[in-house]
Amino acid sequence: MPRLPVTSGQDAVKALGRLGFVAVRQRGSHVVLKGRGRTFVVPLHPELDRGTLRAIIREANVSVEEFVDAL
């Protein structure tokens, strides 16, 4: 399993968009994404904690390799 890179929330949203997820709404600094029968929230922080990023990837049901390739 590759090591997770340091990523901003905006970059994570763009990468997940390339994987087929769509931003449904935004309130403040949180974006709600939907796709593949799942809905989850991504915070738009300048730097996401690796644990938070791993939880987002797990919620999206995407492998770490797929996510890193989409970045």
N, C-alpha and C positions, 0 to 999 in steps of 0.2 A: 504494500500500500504506500503510495507516494506521500511525502510530507505535505501538509496543507500550507499553501503560501499565505503570506500576510495580504489580506484583501480588504478593500473598502466595501461598504454596503452597496454602493452604486455599481461597482464592478461585479459584485455577486449577482445583482439583479440583471445586469446585461448578460452575464454568462448563463444564467437560468433562462433568460429570454431566448438565447440561441438554442437552448435545449427544449424549447416549446412551451415554456411557461409564460403567462400573460399577466401584467400588472392590472389588477381589478380596481384597486383604489389605493389612495394614500391619505394618511392623516398624520400631520406633523412629520416626524422623522421615521415613520414605519410604512412600508409598502406591503400590501397583501397581494400575493401571487397565487394564480390558479392554473392548474393544468394536470393532465394525467389522472384526473379524479381526485386531486388533492388540493387543499388550500392551506397556506401557511404565511407567516409574517417574516419579513426581512427588515432589520433596523438599518437605517441609512447613516451609520456611524462612519467616521473617517477610517477607522481600523476595527474590523470585527475580531473578537476573541476567537481563538481556534476552536474552543469548545462550542461556542455559538455557531460558528461556521459548520462544524461537523454535524450539529443538530439540524441545521437548515438542510444540509445535503441528505441527511437521513430522512427528514420529513418529505423531501422532494423525491425520494426513492431513486436517487441517482448515485452511481458509484463515484468515488473520489477521482478516479482516472477520467471519467467523462467530464466531471466538473472542471478539472485542471485543464483538460484539452479545450474546453469551451472558453476558458479565460483567454 
